[in-house]
Amino acid sequence: MTSYQELYRRGVEQLEAASVGEADLDARLLLEEICGTDRNYLLSHGENPVTKEQHDAYLSSIEKRGRHIPLQHILGYQEFMGLKFQVTPQVLIPRQDTETLVEEVLRFLHDGMRILDVCTGSGCILLSLLRYSNDCVGVGCDISGEALKVADKNAAALGLEAEFIQSNLFENIDGKYEIIVSNPPYIASGEIPGLMEEVREHDPLMALDGGEDGLVFYREITGKAGEFLYPGGMLFLEIGCGQAQAVTEYMKGAGYRDVTVCRDLAGLDRVVYGVWR
């Protein structure tokens, strides 16, 4: 019979041969998921045999990852802000960089506030904010009905209440909010063919494409969000590399004050926020 360690090594070799980045990590995470083990099992019980069902299921998963299907699509989930979120090909896979956005909002979020998450996707931003606050009211909107189904499932799995509305940005939104947050599509159309295969072929295009200059959604959101903010309310936006100056100018031009740029853990500009006049 094949041992746990032998199967892991075979997985690593196949992923390396397929030029998958972090082959050892992905091979381990897939094996742990299928066998219900943790990261210590490989060192402490690596000689233990696996069942035929585990063996076959693992190699099937390795084959998928070798075709550059994202690890999260194979596992069916992604951890974000210490929470587990279901992901499908209909939503953008939550990135660790986006945790910077959530953490910045949490610095200003008070209990009982109303939050609007524009381009909510899986709902990971909104639901994380609701999870780490008390009595806040959360609304998420997205143009994709399929994405909203995933967001609904994530809310139910986390035991959180949120309203999800199908809307092209603010089209179907009403009411006022203390916080509006968004991680909109921000990759320039011409850059998409050069993205890594896992992103280019498996993340939804509508969640990536920010138009010719990557800034289309920032112009629309900054120009419209004020209509839905209480005076003194705040707009928070995740941005891509090199977009801080342009988005800062959009926000100032729209009437926001105290516009601030925040960096992520890698030292890159990641969030721009400001206070509505």
Buried (B, 14 or more C-beta within 10 A) or exposed (E): EBBBBBBBBBBBEBBBEBEBEEBBBBBBBBBBBBBEBEEEBBEEEBEEEBEEEBBEBBBEBBBBBBEBBBBBBBBEBBEBBEBBBBBBEBBBBBBEBBBBBBBBBEEEBEEEBBBBBBBBBBBBBBBBBBBBBEEBBBBBBBBBEEBBBBBBBBBEBBEBEBEBBBBEBBEEBEEEBBBBBBBBBBBBBEEBEEEEEBBBBBBBEBBBBBBEBBBBBBBBBBEBBBEBBEEEBBBBBBBBEEBBEBBBEBBBEBEBEEBBBBEBEEEBBBBBBBBBE
